[in-house]
């Protein structure tokens, strides 16, 4: 780290950089322990046992009404918070801060729609739902400015909590620092696996002290991941630490799925698939939307670090990431298949501008015709 300037070292310290972990990455990269091949699981991935993946009861059934009542009661009691994973650098979206991008008209951005959903849930069920935004060094300032410029989208300022994930340095394949064309090091956020330790450090004690019990954790760009008392009630009734929302798998989908691995059903992401593995032994995949029982997050988790290649300024850089879904290897988990189509879809991700253009009418129907969180 001696080759960094003092301001660069101060920047890293501000965002919780761990020099010891970084030095280990460099050693493992040189030794070949950190590599694409090294990401792969070391034992067989199997389809989960029958009955592992749950489905929601029919909407007009007594079972559904009972689950909805559980969820509504928790929302009304102030037991629920929303965490938005807002640290991504949106390389496929032109490198913008995606949360501030307009979705419906000029004012209704990704983050504005998230706030609309919270307000709708509070109107429908009562209670106060705090909003936690896990920003990164790349999104923090723009996100805070966006909320300030828009009067916090109708939410009291004290109901919104910004916290930052950690930071790391990109590497060359030989373990040296990857430098940009201007000679500066290249910083990045090391993945949404930062959620558990960053939230615990910055927000969890206060949330628990105020009576918080459940957290909906979602990507900023998944416009289907709204507050739903039925989903929440299903999680509460499961008496597990985390509920994972799974969508039916379509042919073009990429991403992880639940597999039986080392005697436990858990999410395994695509980066960990061994050569020749057929992921279609499971017909659902991870939407990266979770409901956590907050108290279960008050501990350390030993998550794996995985080798990822990223194109930066036309060159291949190495970055090391960890994954939020791997928490299912450590916590009792409820796997729940959710809807993927229609106005009540739980999975409508916007990864590139073309996705937004194609889905705008569907988004308008979702947010203007169904009452948001109702």
Residue frames relative to the residue before (quaternion, step in Angstrom):
aa qw qx qy qz dx dy dz
X 1.0000 0.0000 0.0000 0.0000 0.00 0.00 0.00
X 0.4573 0.7128 -0.4386 0.3009 3.57 1.24 -0.07
X 0.6362 0.5547 -0.3352 0.4187 3.59 1.17 -0.51
X 0.5790 0.5716 -0.3833 0.4372 3.60 1.26 -0.03
X 0.4863 -0.6415 0.5031 0.3145 3.55 -1.17 0.58
X 0.6637 -0.5019 0.3696 0.4135 3.56 -1.24 0.32
X 0.6521 0.4891 -0.3451 0.4652 3.68 0.88 -0.73
X 0.6350 0.5209 -0.3380 0.4596 3.60 1.02 -0.69
X 0.6516 0.4991 -0.3174 0.4750 3.58 0.97 -0.79
X 0.6372 0.5206 -0.3254 0.4658 3.59 1.02 -0.75
X 0.6165 0.5411 -0.3298 0.4672 3.57 1.06 -0.79
X 0.6662 0.4987 -0.2995 0.4666 3.59 0.88 -0.92
X 0.6480 0.5240 -0.3123 0.4560 3.58 0.94 -0.87
X 0.6165 0.5713 -0.3343 0.4263 3.58 1.00 -0.87
X 0.7835 0.3172 -0.1552 0.5113 3.56 1.00 -0.83
X 0.6488 -0.6112 0.3071 0.3335 3.56 1.07 0.76
X 0.2298 0.7924 -0.5305 0.1944 3.59 1.10 0.61
X 0.2211 -0.7785 0.5780 0.1042 3.57 -0.99 0.90
X 0.3054 -0.7942 0.4917 0.1848 3.63 -0.17 1.22
X 0.6373 0.5399 -0.3409 0.4315 3.61 1.01 -0.73
X 0.6504 0.4940 -0.3144 0.4839 3.59 0.96 -0.83
X 0.6507 0.5215 -0.3188 0.4506 3.58 0.94 -0.85
X 0.6441 0.5145 -0.3227 0.4650 3.59 0.97 -0.82
X 0.6326 0.5201 -0.3320 0.4681 3.59 1.06 -0.72
X 0.6082 0.5406 -0.3514 0.4630 3.60 1.03 -0.73
X 0.6557 0.5160 -0.3179 0.4501 3.56 0.88 -0.93
X 0.6585 0.5043 -0.3029 0.4695 3.58 0.93 -0.90
X 0.6874 0.4833 -0.2872 0.4598 3.59 0.90 -0.93
X 0.6165 0.5392 -0.3446 0.4587 3.58 1.10 -0.64
X 0.6665 0.4945 -0.2930 0.4747 3.57 0.91 -0.92
X 0.7141 0.4570 -0.2500 0.4677 3.58 0.98 -0.86
X 0.5089 -0.6694 0.4076 0.3561 3.58 1.26 -0.19
X 0.4701 0.6758 -0.4475 0.3493 3.59 1.26 0.09
X 0.7102 0.3414 -0.2102 0.5786 3.56 1.22 -0.58
X 0.3273 0.7255 -0.5189 0.3118 3.55 -0.27 1.30
X 0.6753 -0.4449 0.3629 0.4630 3.58 -1.26 0.09
X 0.6701 0.4918 -0.2999 0.4682 3.56 0.89 -0.91
X 0.6634 0.5287 -0.2999 0.4364 3.56 1.04 -0.76
X 0.5491 0.6151 -0.3925 0.4075 3.60 1.26 -0.29
X 0.6161 0.6366 -0.3394 0.3162 3.54 1.04 -0.88
X 0.5556 -0.5806 0.4808 0.3509 3.53 -1.17 0.65
X 0.3956 -0.7510 0.4903 0.1981 3.55 -1.12 0.64
X 0.7310 0.2884 -0.2207 0.5777 3.58 1.30 0.01
X 0.6986 -0.5125 0.3083 0.3928 3.56 -1.26 0.40
X 0.2951 -0.7085 0.6138 0.1847 3.54 -1.18 0.75
X 0.0747 -0.8087 0.5834 -0.0086 3.56 -0.77 1.08
X 0.5886 -0.5384 0.4528 0.3983 3.56 -1.24 0.35
X 0.5423 -0.6216 0.4399 0.3550 3.62 -0.99 0.71
X 0.6023 -0.5549 0.4177 0.3936 3.60 -1.13 0.52
X 0.6227 -0.5500 0.4040 0.3827 3.56 -1.16 0.62
X 0.7793 0.3133 -0.2519 0.4806 3.55 -0.96 0.92
X 0.4951 0.6678 -0.4334 0.3479 3.61 1.24 -0.14
X 0.7391 0.3651 -0.2084 0.5263 3.58 0.95 -0.88
X 0.2618 -0.8007 0.5292 0.1013 3.53 -0.55 1.25
X 0.1878 -0.7421 0.6247 0.1541 3.55 -1.33 0.32
X 0.5464 -0.6222 0.4474 0.3379 3.55 -1.14 0.62
X 0.5043 -0.6291 0.4812 0.3439 3.59 -1.07 0.59
X 0.6637 -0.4953 0.3761 0.4156 3.56 -1.24 0.41
X 0.6044 -0.6446 0.3492 0.3117 3.53 -0.99 0.94
X 0.7386 0.3956 -0.2366 0.4920 3.60 1.08 -0.57
X 0.5020 0.6770 -0.4130 0.3450 3.58 1.26 0.19
X 0.6189 -0.5276 0.4187 0.4040 3.56 -1.25 0.35
X 0.6130 0.5560 -0.3537 0.4360 3.61 1.02 -0.76
X 0.6649 0.4890 -0.3056 0.4748 3.58 0.96 -0.84
X 0.6472 0.5167 -0.3253 0.4565 3.59 0.93 -0.82
X 0.6487 0.5145 -0.3210 0.4599 3.59 0.98 -0.79
X 0.6594 0.4938 -0.3110 0.4740 3.60 0.97 -0.82
X 0.6374 0.5234 -0.3283 0.4604 3.58 0.97 -0.83
X 0.6334 0.5276 -0.3383 0.4537 3.59 0.98 -0.78
X 0.6141 0.5366 -0.3434 0.4659 3.59 1.01 -0.77
X 0.6925 0.4851 -0.2737 0.4585 3.56 0.88 -0.99
X 0.6551 0.5134 -0.3152 0.4560 3.58 0.90 -0.90
X 0.6479 0.5266 -0.3166 0.4503 3.56 0.96 -0.86
X 0.6584 0.5078 -0.3067 0.4632 3.59 0.99 -0.84
X 0.6431 0.5062 -0.3245 0.4742 3.59 0.99 -0.80
X 0.6683 0.5125 -0.2990 0.4487 3.58 0.87 -0.96
X 0.6929 0.4805 -0.2726 0.4633 3.58 1.08 -0.72
X 0.5030 -0.6682 0.4213 0.3506 3.61 1.24 -0.06
X 0.4268 0.7332 -0.4364 0.2997 3.57 1.19 0.47
X 0.7055 0.4915 -0.2315 0.4550 3.59 1.26 -0.29
X 0.0328 -0.7699 0.6369 0.0230 3.55 -1.10 0.81
X 0.3070 -0.7252 0.5864 0.1896 3.54 -1.31 0.37
X 0.1186 -0.7671 0.6282 0.0539 3.56 -0.93 0.97
X 0.1420 -0.7834 0.6022 0.0593 3.58 -0.78 1.05
X 0.3129 -0.7299 0.5817 0.1762 3.56 -0.77 1.11
X 0.0573 0.8530 -0.4961 0.1517 3.53 -0.04 1.41
X 0.4975 0.7045 -0.3952 0.3161 3.57 1.18 0.44
X 0.4757 0.7155 -0.4235 0.2871 3.58 1.24 -0.27
X 0.4414 -0.7165 0.4882 0.2312 3.53 -1.14 0.73
X 0.3545 -0.8056 0.4392 0.1800 3.59 1.36 0.24
X 0.0870 0.8334 -0.5399 0.0794 3.56 0.86 0.93
X 0.6779 0.4761 -0.2981 0.4742 3.61 1.05 -0.68
X 0.6868 0.4409 -0.2750 0.5083 3.59 1.28 -0.18
X 0.6692 -0.5264 0.2896 0.4372 3.56 1.22 0.45
X 0.5914 -0.6197 0.3589 0.3707 3.57 1.21 0.38
X 0.4514 0.6792 -0.4632 0.3469 3.60 1.19 0.38
X 0.5168 -0.5454 0.5213 0.4046 3.54 -1.34 0.03
X 0.3486 -0.8137 0.4175 0.2053 3.55 -0.02 1.32
X 0.6180 0.5974 -0.3514 0.3711 3.58 0.97 -0.80
X 0.7197 0.4349 -0.2498 0.4801 3.60 1.10 -0.61
X 0.4667 0.6779 -0.4427 0.3560 3.61 1.28 0.09
X 0.4677 -0.6744 0.4870 0.2987 3.63 -0.87 0.88
X 0.2059 -0.7744 0.5913 0.0904 3.55 -1.05 0.89
X 0.7805 0.0512 0.0086 0.6230 3.56 0.84 -1.07
X 0.8001 -0.0253 -0.0307 0.5985 3.57 -0.23 1.25
X 0.7056 -0.4812 0.3208 0.4096 3.58 -1.27 -0.14
X 0.7343 0.4640 -0.2312 0.4383 3.56 1.07 -0.72
X 0.7057 0.4735 -0.2665 0.4547 3.59 1.04 -0.73
X 0.0485 -0.8245 0.5611 -0.0553 3.51 0.12 1.40
X 0.7216 -0.3758 0.3159 0.4881 3.58 -1.29 -0.06
X 0.7141 0.4465 -0.2642 0.4700 3.58 0.83 -0.96
X 0.6016 0.5493 -0.3611 0.4538 3.59 1.08 -0.64
X 0.6636 0.4992 -0.3109 0.4624 3.59 0.95 -0.83
X 0.5968 0.5451 -0.3618 0.4645 3.58 1.10 -0.61
X 0.6666 0.4867 -0.3000 0.4784 3.57 0.97 -0.83
X 0.5989 0.5526 -0.3553 0.4580 3.59 1.05 -0.72
X 0.6502 0.5224 -0.3147 0.4531 3.57 0.97 -0.85
X 0.6483 0.5073 -0.3182 0.4702 3.58 0.97 -0.82
X 0.6590 0.5031 -0.3122 0.4638 3.59 0.91 -0.88
X 0.6446 0.5166 -0.3222 0.4623 3.59 1.00 -0.81
X 0.6493 0.5116 -0.3196 0.4632 3.59 0.97 -0.81
X 0.6590 0.5017 -0.3144 0.4639 3.59 0.97 -0.80
X 0.6373 0.5116 -0.3330 0.4705 3.60 1.01 -0.73
X 0.7070 0.4864 -0.2664 0.4389 3.56 0.92 -0.90
X 0.8357 0.2472 -0.0660 0.4859 3.55 0.90 -0.97
X 0.4648 -0.6447 0.4689 0.3853 3.58 1.21 -0.43
X 0.6368 0.5470 -0.3841 0.3844 3.55 -1.28 -0.13
X 0.3613 -0.6857 0.5862 0.2360 3.51 -1.41 0.04
X 0.1560 -0.7921 0.5881 0.0497 3.55 -0.82 1.06
X 0.2501 -0.7818 0.5475 0.1627 3.64 -0.30 1.14
X 0.2751 -0.7443 0.5923 0.1399 3.53 -1.19 0.72
X 0.0921 -0.7836 0.6143 0.0124 3.55 -0.81 1.09
X 0.1249 -0.8013 0.5833 0.0448 3.57 -0.75 1.05
X 0.1889 -0.7624 0.6083 0.1144 3.57 -0.62 1.13
X 0.0797 -0.8067 0.5853 -0.0185 3.52 -0.18 1.38
X 0.2870 -0.7040 0.6033 0.2409 3.54 -1.35 -0.07
X 0.7135 -0.4023 0.3187 0.4770 3.57 -1.26 0.03
X 0.6826 0.5090 -0.2839 0.4410 3.60 1.12 -0.67
X 0.7829 0.3344 -0.1607 0.4994 3.60 1.15 -0.52
X 0.5040 0.7142 -0.4078 0.2639 3.60 1.17 -0.49
X 0.7152 0.4550 -0.2786 0.4516 3.60 0.66 -1.05
X 0.6789 0.4916 -0.2988 0.4562 3.59 0.87 -0.92
X 0.6450 0.5202 -0.3237 0.4566 3.59 1.02 -0.76
X 0.6644 0.4923 -0.3092 0.4696 3.60 0.87 -0.88
X 0.6479 0.5118 -0.3166 0.4670 3.58 0.99 -0.82
X 0.6291 0.5476 -0.3273 0.4441 3.57 1.01 -0.83
X 0.6650 0.4809 -0.3065 0.4822 3.60 0.94 -0.83
X 0.6604 0.5097 -0.3170 0.4512 3.58 0.91 -0.85
X 0.6698 0.5183 -0.2977 0.4406 3.59 0.94 -0.88
X 0.7667 0.3387 -0.1748 0.5166 3.58 1.14 -0.61
X 0.5609 -0.6485 0.3862 0.3402 3.57 1.10 0.62
X 0.5805 -0.6217 0.3436 0.3981 3.54 1.18 0.75
X 0.5240 -0.6949 0.3787 0.3147 3.55 1.22 0.67
X 0.7421 -0.4447 0.2206 0.4504 3.54 1.00 0.84
X 0.5955 0.5388 -0.3774 0.4612 3.58 1.24 -0.01
X 0.5277 -0.5882 0.4828 0.3774 3.63 -1.04 0.57
X 0.5820 -0.6213 0.3910 0.3499 3.57 -0.92 0.87
X 0.6733 0.5164 -0.2972 0.4379 3.58 1.01 -0.76
X 0.6016 0.5548 -0.3548 0.4519 3.57 1.28 -0.13
X 0.6779 0.4522 -0.2649 0.5155 3.58 1.32 -0.25
X 0.0508 -0.8091 0.5847 -0.0298 3.55 -0.79 1.06
X 0.1613 -0.7804 0.6001 0.0694 3.56 -0.72 1.10
X 0.0954 0.7585 -0.6438 0.0328 3.56 -1.01 0.78
X 0.3572 -0.7621 0.5062 0.1879 3.56 -1.11 0.57
X 0.4295 -0.6452 0.5666 0.2797 3.48 -1.22 0.65
X 0.6519 -0.5465 0.3667 0.3767 3.56 -1.27 0.05
X 0.3633 -0.7178 0.5544 0.2129 3.57 -1.29 -0.03
X 0.0482 -0.7811 0.6218 0.0313 3.54 -1.20 0.55
X 0.4424 -0.6781 0.5305 0.2511 3.54 -1.38 0.15
X 0.4222 -0.6843 0.5297 0.2700 3.57 -0.94 0.85
X 0.2505 -0.7824 0.5634 0.0873 3.50 -1.21 0.73
X 0.4547 -0.5771 0.5844 0.3445 3.49 -1.42 0.21
X 0.6498 -0.5326 0.3639 0.4021 3.57 -1.22 0.36
X 0.6686 0.4870 -0.3094 0.4691 3.60 1.19 -0.38
X 0.6312 -0.5842 0.3163 0.4004 3.57 1.29 0.24
X 0.5632 0.5792 -0.4046 0.4286 3.60 1.21 -0.06
X 0.6517 -0.5144 0.3752 0.4122 3.55 -1.27 0.32
X 0.3501 -0.6778 0.6038 0.2312 3.55 -1.10 0.78
X 0.0949 -0.8088 0.5795 0.0302 3.57 -0.75 1.04
X 0.4937 -0.6449 0.5047 0.2927 3.52 -1.15 0.74
X 0.7148 -0.4543 0.3107 0.4314 3.56 -1.29 0.23
X 0.6858 0.4680 -0.2864 0.4782 3.60 1.12 -0.58
X 0.6050 -0.5974 0.3358 0.4053 3.57 1.30 0.13
X 0.5470 0.6234 -0.3975 0.3927 3.58 1.26 -0.18
X 0.5159 -0.5974 0.4913 0.3681 3.62 -1.14 0.48
X 0.3935 -0.7170 0.5325 0.2179 3.55 -1.24 0.50
X 0.1935 -0.8058 0.5558 0.0656 3.58 -0.51 1.24
X 0.0515 0.7796 -0.6239 0.0177 3.57 -1.24 0.49
X 0.4675 -0.6275 0.5309 0.3253 3.56 -1.30 0.25
X 0.3895 -0.7913 0.4233 0.2072 3.62 -0.62 1.06
X 0.7959 -0.3615 0.1666 0.4562 3.58 0.89 0.90
X 0.6087 -0.5898 0.3993 0.3496 3.54 -1.28 0.46
X 0.4345 0.6602 -0.4718 0.3908 3.58 1.27 0.17
X 0.5130 0.6360 -0.4092 0.4061 3.59 1.29 -0.19
X 0.4916 0.7102 -0.4302 0.2623 3.60 1.12 -0.57
X 0.7173 0.4765 -0.2985 0.4114 3.60 0.58 -1.10
X 0.7324 0.4005 -0.2837 0.4719 3.66 0.68 -0.88
X 0.6586 0.5102 -0.3310 0.4431 3.62 0.97 -0.74
X 0.6625 0.4866 -0.3140 0.4751 3.59 0.94 -0.81
X 0.6323 0.5294 -0.3336 0.4568 3.56 0.99 -0.79
X 0.6715 0.5101 -0.2946 0.4496 3.57 0.97 -0.86
X 0.8157 0.3368 -0.1351 0.4506 3.57 0.79 -1.02
X 0.8569 0.2161 -0.0362 0.4665 3.61 0.90 -0.86
X 0.5909 0.6455 -0.3738 0.3074 3.59 0.99 -0.78
X 0.6594 0.5099 -0.3559 0.4226 3.67 0.74 -0.83
X 0.6746 0.4928 -0.2985 0.4615 3.58 0.93 -0.88
X 0.6336 0.5326 -0.3320 0.4525 3.59 1.01 -0.82
X 0.6786 0.4799 -0.2911 0.4738 3.58 0.90 -0.90
X 0.6522 0.5326 -0.3183 0.4355 3.57 0.96 -0.84
X 0.7015 0.4450 -0.2590 0.4927 3.59 1.14 -0.62
X 0.6456 -0.5560 0.3124 0.4200 3.57 1.25 0.27
X 0.3893 0.7290 -0.4762 0.3003 3.58 1.24 0.24
X 0.0970 -0.8207 0.5626 0.0231 3.57 -0.97 0.87
X 0.8186 0.1764 -0.0485 0.5444 3.59 1.00 -0.77
X 0.1354 -0.7924 0.5935 0.0381 3.54 -1.07 0.85
X 0.2235 -0.7121 0.6509 0.1389 3.53 -0.92 1.00
X 0.0703 -0.8017 0.5936 -0.0041 3.59 -0.60 1.17
X 0.0756 0.8256 -0.5411 0.1412 3.56 -0.62 1.17
X 0.5283 -0.5899 0.4999 0.3506 3.54 -1.29 0.37
X 0.5709 -0.6053 0.4301 0.3504 3.57 -1.09 0.67
X 0.7506 0.4250 -0.2195 0.4559 3.59 1.05 -0.72
X 0.5632 0.5480 -0.4183 0.4556 3.62 1.20 0.23
X 0.1845 -0.8398 0.5042 0.0798 3.55 -0.03 1.31
X 0.5954 0.5612 -0.3695 0.4405 3.58 1.25 -0.04
X 0.6155 0.5909 -0.3359 0.3990 3.59 1.20 -0.43
X 0.1880 0.8082 -0.5259 0.1870 3.55 0.42 1.27
X 0.6439 -0.5020 0.4007 0.4156 3.54 -1.29 0.25
X 0.0608 0.7936 -0.5977 0.0961 3.57 -0.73 1.08
X 0.3856 -0.7498 0.4804 0.2414 3.62 -0.48 1.12
X 0.5939 0.5658 -0.3753 0.4316 3.61 1.11 -0.52
X 0.6592 0.4852 -0.3014 0.4890 3.59 0.93 -0.91
X 0.6562 0.5128 -0.3061 0.4612 3.56 0.92 -0.93
X 0.6632 0.5041 -0.3087 0.4591 3.58 0.92 -0.88
X 0.6164 0.5365 -0.3458 0.4611 3.57 1.05 -0.73
X 0.6451 0.5085 -0.3235 0.4697 3.58 0.99 -0.81
X 0.6613 0.5099 -0.3189 0.4483 3.59 0.84 -0.94
X 0.6861 0.4934 -0.2842 0.4529 3.57 0.89 -0.94
X 0.6173 0.5705 -0.3452 0.4175 3.60 1.13 -0.61
X 0.2218 -0.8079 0.5055 0.2063 3.57 1.24 -0.56
X 0.4548 0.6450 -0.4736 0.3910 3.57 1.07 0.78
X 0.6014 -0.5787 0.4170 0.3599 3.55 -1.33 0.11
X 0.8072 0.0595 -0.0045 0.5872 3.58 1.13 -0.60
X 0.1741 -0.7328 0.6472 0.1174 3.52 -1.18 0.74
X 0.1997 -0.7681 0.6027 0.0836 3.55 -0.88 1.04
X 0.2683 -0.7515 0.5778 0.1714 3.58 -0.84 0.94
X 0.1119 -0.7983 0.5918 -0.0018 3.54 -0.78 1.15
X 0.2184 -0.7774 0.5788 0.1136 3.55 -0.98 0.88
X 0.5828 -0.5430 0.4485 0.4053 3.59 -1.15 0.48
X 0.4146 -0.7352 0.4866 0.2253 3.55 -0.89 0.97
X 0.1802 -0.7602 0.6176 0.0911 3.55 -0.97 0.96
X 0.6948 -0.5300 0.2756 0.4004 3.63 -1.09 0.63
X 0.7328 0.4379 -0.2552 0.4540 3.62 0.95 -0.79
X 0.4771 0.7122 -0.4246 0.2915 3.61 1.23 -0.14
X 0.0805 -0.7387 0.6650 0.0754 3.51 -1.23 0.66
X 0.4849 0.6507 -0.4807 0.3323 3.55 -1.05 0.70
X 0.6440 -0.5677 0.3754 0.3493 3.52 -1.31 0.21
X 0.1762 -0.7561 0.6234 0.0928 3.51 -1.38 0.23
X 0.5404 -0.5929 0.4596 0.3810 3.59 -1.24 0.16
X 0.0202 0.7735 -0.6319 0.0437 3.56 -0.95 0.98
X 0.4723 -0.6044 0.5490 0.3321 3.50 -1.30 0.37
X 0.1139 0.7943 -0.5787 0.1455 3.56 -0.51 1.23
X 0.8373 -0.0293 -0.0396 0.5445 3.54 -0.72 1.13
X 0.7339 -0.4673 0.2253 0.4384 3.54 0.97 0.95
X 0.7231 0.3672 -0.2302 0.5379 3.59 1.27 0.11
X 0.3718 -0.6938 0.5618 0.2543 3.58 -0.95 0.83
X 0.1399 0.7846 -0.5777 0.1762 3.55 -0.74 1.14
X 0.5572 -0.5776 0.4636 0.3755 3.55 -1.25 0.35
X 0.0294 -0.7578 0.6518 0.0045 3.54 -1.00 0.91
X 0.3032 -0.7873 0.5129 0.1584 3.57 -0.58 1.15
X 0.7006 -0.5118 0.3163 0.3837 3.52 -1.27 0.56
X 0.6042 0.5849 -0.3582 0.4057 3.58 1.04 -0.72
X 0.7088 0.4561 -0.2449 0.4792 3.60 1.23 -0.46
X 0.4560 0.6937 -0.4613 0.3132 3.60 1.21 -0.04
X 0.4136 -0.6954 0.5222 0.2694 3.61 -0.95 0.79
X 0.6681 -0.4959 0.3720 0.4116 3.56 -1.25 0.43
X 0.8304 0.2298 -0.1775 0.4755 3.55 -0.98 0.89
X 0.4726 0.6897 -0.4419 0.3253 3.59 1.24 -0.03
X 0.2790 -0.7413 0.5878 0.1645 3.59 -1.04 0.82
X 0.2571 -0.8080 0.5077 0.1528 3.62 -0.22 1.19
X 0.5942 0.6194 -0.3566 0.3690 3.60 1.21 -0.37
X 0.3964 0.6739 -0.5085 0.3609 3.57 1.20 0.41
X 0.7085 0.2825 -0.2105 0.6115 3.56 1.38 -0.18
X 0.2766 -0.8153 0.4927 0.1270 3.61 -0.78 0.99
X 0.6627 0.3980 -0.3263 0.5440 3.59 1.24 0.48
X 0.1154 -0.7994 0.5828 0.0892 3.56 -1.22 0.35
X 0.6703 -0.5507 0.3620 0.3412 3.51 -1.34 0.48
X 0.2682 -0.7711 0.5582 0.1479 3.60 -0.80 1.01
X 0.3778 -0.7305 0.4618 0.3321 3.58 1.33 -0.27
X 0.5224 0.5404 -0.4549 0.4776 3.53 1.09 0.86
X 0.0190 -0.8189 0.5689 -0.0736 3.55 -0.75 1.13
X 0.1526 -0.7077 0.6672 0.1755 3.52 -1.33 0.35
X 0.1295 -0.8046 0.5789 0.0286 3.55 -0.69 1.15
X 0.3579 -0.6196 0.6420 0.2754 3.49 -1.28 0.53
X 0.4434 -0.7767 0.3700 0.2515 3.52 -0.22 1.35
X 0.6317 0.5606 -0.3493 0.4058 3.60 0.94 -0.80
X 0.6144 0.5704 -0.3480 0.4197 3.59 1.13 -0.57
X 0.6357 0.5457 -0.3219 0.4410 3.59 1.25 -0.35
X 0.5705 0.6151 -0.3754 0.3940 3.58 1.27 -0.14
X 0.5965 0.4906 -0.3875 0.5033 3.55 0.65 1.22
X 0.5390 -0.5827 0.4867 0.3648 3.54 -1.32 0.15
X 0.1387 -0.7643 0.6245 0.0815 3.55 -1.22 0.64
X 0.2887 -0.7564 0.5655 0.1573 3.55 -0.86 0.99
X 0.0012 -0.8246 0.5632 -0.0533 3.56 0.13 1.32
X 0.5191 -0.6492 0.4614 0.3102 3.56 -1.10 0.69
X 0.3071 -0.7063 0.6022 0.2103 3.54 -1.31 0.40
X 0.1279 -0.8348 0.5354 0.0033 3.56 -0.80 1.06
X 0.4920 -0.6757 0.4937 0.2399 3.49 -1.14 0.93
X 0.0422 0.7820 -0.6186 0.0636 3.58 -0.84 1.03
X 0.2403 -0.7467 0.6006 0.1552 3.57 -1.01 0.81
X 0.0651 -0.7930 0.6056 -0.0108 3.54 -0.92 0.97
X 0.3582 -0.7137 0.5501 0.2444 3.57 -0.99 0.76
X 0.0167 0.7874 -0.6110 0.0801 3.53 -0.70 1.18
X 0.8329 -0.0744 -0.0063 0.5483 3.56 -0.63 1.17
X 0.7238 -0.4729 0.2411 0.4408 3.55 0.97 0.89
X 0.6788 0.4262 -0.2903 0.5228 3.58 1.29 0.19
X 0.4960 -0.6454 0.4933 0.3069 3.55 -1.22 0.51
X 0.0544 -0.7714 0.6340 0.0050 3.52 -0.87 1.05
X 0.3588 -0.7048 0.5679 0.2282 3.55 -1.23 0.51
X 0.0491 0.7591 -0.6491 -0.0019 3.53 -1.02 0.84
X 0.3211 -0.7452 0.5640 0.1531 3.53 -1.14 0.73
X 0.0420 -0.8349 0.5466 -0.0487 3.57 -0.72 1.10
X 0.1514 -0.7419 0.6319 0.1653 3.52 -1.31 0.29
X 0.4217 -0.7663 0.4719 0.1107 3.51 -1.22 0.76
X 0.4898 -0.6794 0.4638 0.2887 3.57 -0.83 0.96
X 0.6305 0.5734 -0.3395 0.3980 3.58 1.02 -0.75
X 0.5902 0.5904 -0.3700 0.4077 3.56 1.18 -0.45
X 0.4580 0.6565 -0.4610 0.3831 3.59 1.23 -0.05
X 0.5965 0.5809 -0.3630 0.4182 3.60 1.17 -0.51
X 0.5801 0.5523 -0.3837 0.4597 3.59 1.24 -0.18
X 0.7430 0.4025 -0.1967 0.4972 3.58 1.27 -0.37
X 0.7694 0.3375 -0.1594 0.5184 3.59 1.18 -0.51
X 0.5438 -0.5755 0.4805 0.3771 3.61 -1.10 0.58
X 0.1088 -0.8535 0.5083 -0.0357 3.55 -0.60 1.20
X 0.2395 -0.7240 0.6364 0.1161 3.50 -1.19 0.85
X 0.1539 -0.7935 0.5850 0.0672 3.61 -0.56 1.16
X 0.0255 -0.8403 0.5366 -0.0729 3.55 -0.50 1.25
X 0.2785 -0.7471 0.5801 0.1665 3.57 -0.74 1.05
X 0.1065 -0.8088 0.5782 0.0120 3.55 -0.88 1.04
X 0.6574 -0.5213 0.3781 0.3914 3.53 -1.33 0.22
X 0.2236 -0.7833 0.5708 0.1035 3.52 -1.13 0.71
X 0.7576 0.3195 -0.1746 0.5418 3.60 1.21 -0.27
X 0.7329 0.4371 -0.3080 0.4206 3.53 -1.27 0.40
X 0.7309 -0.4495 0.3007 0.4162 3.54 -1.35 0.12
X 0.7299 0.3781 -0.2382 0.5173 3.61 1.19 -0.40
X 0.2367 0.7770 -0.5429 0.2134 3.57 1.12 0.60
X 0.3175 -0.7306 0.5727 0.1935 3.55 -1.16 0.65
X 0.7664 0.3189 -0.1586 0.5346 3.57 1.25 -0.20
X 0.2527 0.7276 -0.5967 0.2253 3.54 -0.31 1.34
X 0.0054 0.8408 -0.5403 0.0326 3.60 0.36 1.23
X 0.1963 -0.7565 0.6156 0.1010 3.55 -1.12 0.78
X 0.0533 -0.8563 0.5134 -0.0168 3.58 -0.07 1.30
X 0.7821 0.1199 -0.0575 0.6088 3.61 1.12 -0.65
X 0.6747 -0.5095 0.3263 0.4229 3.64 -1.12 0.46
X 0.6152 0.5583 -0.3555 0.4284 3.60 1.04 -0.69
X 0.5904 0.5622 -0.3649 0.4495 3.61 1.11 -0.62
X 0.6621 0.5118 -0.3047 0.4549 3.56 0.97 -0.88
X 0.6429 0.5176 -0.3230 0.4630 3.58 0.94 -0.86
X 0.6952 0.4922 -0.2774 0.4444 3.58 0.90 -0.95
X 0.7717 0.3962 -0.1858 0.4614 3.59 1.00 -0.81
X 0.4062 0.7644 -0.4590 0.2000 3.61 1.20 -0.17
X 0.6551 0.5002 -0.3287 0.4611 3.62 0.92 -0.80
X 0.6443 0.5156 -0.3166 0.4677 3.58 1.01 -0.80
X 0.6373 0.5240 -0.3227 0.4638 3.58 1.02 -0.81
X 0.6461 0.5183 -0.3190 0.4606 3.58 0.94 -0.88
X 0.6378 0.5189 -0.3288 0.4647 3.58 0.98 -0.80
X 0.6586 0.5266 -0.3090 0.4398 3.56 0.93 -0.90
X 0.7935 0.3606 -0.1732 0.4586 3.56 0.74 -1.06
X 0.7515 0.3829 -0.2212 0.4897 3.61 1.15 -0.45
X 0.7425 0.4105 -0.2275 0.4778 3.60 1.20 -0.30
X 0.7599 0.4007 -0.2077 0.4678 3.60 1.14 -0.50
X 0.5377 -0.6665 0.3998 0.3268 3.57 1.22 0.08
X 0.5344 -0.6591 0.4098 0.3347 3.57 1.16 0.49
X 0.8643 -0.0570 0.0620 0.4958 3.55 -0.62 -1.15
X 0.4926 0.6597 -0.4531 0.3418 3.63 1.17 0.08
